[in-house]
């Protein structure tokens, strides 16, 4: 029986430590993405609450505009469902895509609701209407910033798992691409 030469042991040791380092780097990037999603989720929950309060305040008064209210309610439900689906696995590629679709459905519904509220100048001064509108307005830049942080973290993670030689470990450690929205 012949023993393995010392240089082979050194090469195996270097390979092991490289794999360990590469794995830890990708895991830390995935953790950063999860933390960025936590920021997004907090802002998203605040937006959903403010939107629900605004809907509750204007719904009885806008009975004639049921189609607009239904569009807001549907977009609200779609956004809440997308957030709930993404919460357990924010690193999954499908979650951000569903969230982006829900955001795209919500935008025109919110514009229509804001236009309806603008037609009734006296409502803007009522706290039940003014406060949720102000919260939504204040959350808009925070939402954009949180989304950008998440997208940047997802891009860094995806770049890390697609780069050679880390790409060789993708199957071994089951690293999957992350989505962005």
Secondary structure, 3 states (H helix, E strand, C coil): CCCCCHHHHHHHHHHHHHHHHHHHHHHHHHHHHHHHHHHHHHHHHHHHHHHHHHHHHHHCCCHHHHHHHHHHHHHHHHHHHHHHHHHCCCCCHHHHHHHHHHHHHHHHHHHHHHHHHHCCHHHHHCHHHHHHHHHHHHHHHHHHHHHHHHHHHHHHHHHHHHCCCHHHHCCCCCCCCCCCC
